[in-house]
C-alpha cells in the first residue's frame, strides 16, 4: 500500500471559535481523493497563539492511503 502524509496549519478565529480556513483543509482532502487516495487518519496539535491579533494555530496531520 502507498501512503501520503500532509500537514495543514489551521488558524483559529481571534474572536469566537472555529477555523478561518477549513476550505483549505477540504481542498487538500479533495485533491488527494482526485489522485486516488482516501483519508486514513487525521490528528491535530495545538500550536498556541502567534501574536497579539492572531488566534491559535492548529496543525493537522493527515494520512492518506492509495485505494
Secondary structure, 3 states (H helix, E strand, C coil): CCEEEEEEEEEECCCCCCECCHHHHHHHHHHHHHCCEEEEEEEEEEEEECCCCCCEEEEEEEEEEEC
